[in-house]
Amino acid sequence: MAKKKVFVISHSHWDREWYMPFEKHHLRLVKLLDEVLDLIDTDPKFNSFQLDGQAIIIDDYLAIRPENEGRIKKAIAAGKLRVGPFYVLQDDFLISPEAHVKDFQIGRQTAEKYGPMMGIGYFPDTFGNMGQTPQMLHLADLDAVAFGRGVKPTGLNNQVSEGAFDSSFSEMTWSGPDKSAVLGILFANWYSNGNEIPVDRKEAKAYWTKKLADVEKYASTDNLLMMNGVDHQPVQKDVTKALEVAQELFPDYEFIHSNFDDYLAAVKADLPKNLSEVKGELTSQETDGWYTLTNTASSRIYLKQKNTQVQQELINEATQLAAIFLPADQYPQDQLTYAWKLLLQNDIHDSITGCSVDEVHREMMTRFEKVEAIAQSIRDDAEAAMAARIKTDDFAKDSYPFAIINASDVAKTGTVTAEVELDRALFSDGRPDAQFAKMQLGEQENRNFKIVDATGKQYEGRVTGFTTRFGADLPKDRFRVPYMALYAEVEVHVDALPAFSWQTLALAPVATPRMYADQDQTHLLTNNNVLENDWLKATISPVDGSLTIVDKPNQRTYTRQAVFEDVGDMGNEYIFKETADQRRIYSTDQAPEIHVVENSSQRAIVEVISTLQIPKAASAQLNYEQRAVIDITHRQATRSDETIALQLHTLITLEKGARQLDFKVSYDNQATNHRLRVLFPTQIKATTHQAESIFEVVDRPNLPSKEWENPTNPQRQQAFVNLHDDQGGVTVANYGLNEYEILPADGTIAVTMLRCIGELGDWGYFLTPEAQCQGAQTAHFALLFHGASEADRNETYHLARAWQTPILTKSLAHQTGDLAAAGQWLQIKSADQAFAVTGVERDAKAKLIVRGYNLSKASKSVQVAHNQAAAEVVNFLSEPTKVANDQDLRGAEIRSYRFDK
Ligand SMILES: [Zn+2]
């Protein structure tokens, strides 16, 4: 009989920033790699060191040791350092699909600059695994994955695995919603199961007796994986010596200091037929539910909101507009890659998750601002290039043309706010204060406008005011040009502005004020508390502030909508744990104040002020429980007796012709250790619901598994969550509110608006006062209803996603141009509106790429067109891939098109 082989892989799981700020971890990383490089030079038996799947480690090391670039390169080329496949070890659920693609692309680029890339997807520490991982790995030319969480190993005593989320072996088949499958390797005894191997014979005997039994319990082949390292573990310098000792003590085994590529090859050659198959997302569904770490989705929600904004600016605005409107040879690939390298640093599994110390998250906010500055610069350049090309000579000379741009993948209806430049006075022509006074005179003139398009068609809208402001041009070829400019602030109503399109409008002077046609049309608001359009009718209760909403096309009524709930939280950045008193306060406990903000034929805005009298903090018991490092599940703290008023100011907006009811909540949070949610009890009876995940609309059960003990069942979402039955349903859109829960009793969709906690948690005592999120807070969400058809439901999904992408505006000169006054840069047709676009960019060869995914689990026809260019289907690496039928998407397929110009 052949000997069992023990593959020992040296590594260190490198949390780049976590319970210490980045630079403290960074300096330790330099020490670690110095020692690894020395060991490679001095111990010829040392096979290799695995750089934790994240190529950023190389960049971080060389930032302090640039003189060692040659040694690094030599070590990687020789296979002594194993690098890639990712740039960072990301969080799976809280970053955009495009961020994952960039992590694959930039990880490969960075690794391959030095040598071969490690050939396995690597998710040792992600807080659950996204369902599309198998397909995404195939699209990045990988066919196996190692991961640490999400699946319960049952071991060989239980030969048959029963569920979709357990496996008899540490090796399994993992298939995604599109049926793509990869070989999955679970760290069944964690990624530290071969850490600190003793050299002492007596200790080694005991160590290996236990460790070999542990690993053999789950291994499906005679190839046993031992991971020699753990979080921030220094390299074990005598590991090869320790393996010689092991070899002497256990001659029936072959001990090999190795690497993942060799281990994988050996496992693949020996795989048994009876591997378990796990399916879709792996989020520890079949556990007691306490340690899924899902509540990181509501830790420091300000990070998630900022990430939503910055991703949007980088992906939909900067990247897309540069790809479409800049000449291909001027596409700022290097600048965008630089921006992504910065943003990916925030996308790491201890960073965007909000589960580090305060210093880490402060640095993240600066990184977000840096990415935002890059995105805005690129967007401004692309917009200027576009603006210079739009033909405006059909407009009257005395009018002021401006473009409105819909960069989303669905037609938009609603009010667009624009600033249109009316006049400009240069500092070179007069003193700044004199120019300011001149522009202010313009403000005071009695100027009235109508809003028209190039055909003279009039749009509903109005000028809400004028403003004079300093500005400066920074020309490419000469010194800056400062000026004062006069702007009109404009609101214009657009009706189904097409996806991926622009429309040119102009302010045209008229003799008399032209406001909304209010006199002859119905207003959207009646009785100060009833908002109504063709889609819905929402009545705000003057008694408790909740809404009764009629979905008019489908004749369904939803009562007690948008109720706010506040509960105590004695948990930490990872885990929500309600205080032992279970004292819950609702916005319906007190009558609200209701104010009309706007009421016209185009839009109604009502402000509802709800007051919740909430406990100020947690009881003193919590302080003891934190200092004593008492596990979450054993805590007994309650909420304090002292209360304060939490006043929520909710702006509820309904637009003419728009499907969504929009909510924007602002408030000043002065309480600690609590969680605030908004509740939408739908009364829909269903066993599952849908939510947007990564490249996927995932179906999740409303009830947890039978072993679930956690009284809550939190889940993560991208842009929306939906509950429906066969008659229709409700979609809740959110802006950076990534945590929701379905409360099955009355079909409530609960979305977390804020979670305030004072400690990191996990393995020690780390205070995080800034995770209490004190001060000004906002939450933005919207409600949409749909009927029975999948097309109608998908329409709400598109609208929810696009709702994060504002319509852009840009003042234009009077000019000729090669772009018509209105146009569309992408035309997408898919059955049931199933194709959702996640990104438009140019690849390394400056070819246009359009990427998206099938919202449906069923096959759908699709056509994507751009300027009559020919397109082919490519993978994440822009390599042509075979698809069965390029006119049809597979269910849940992720697809990228590459155009030939
Ligand atoms: Zn980690």
Residues whose N, C-alpha, C, O or C-beta is under 5 A from the ligand:
A	BS01	ZN	D15 D125
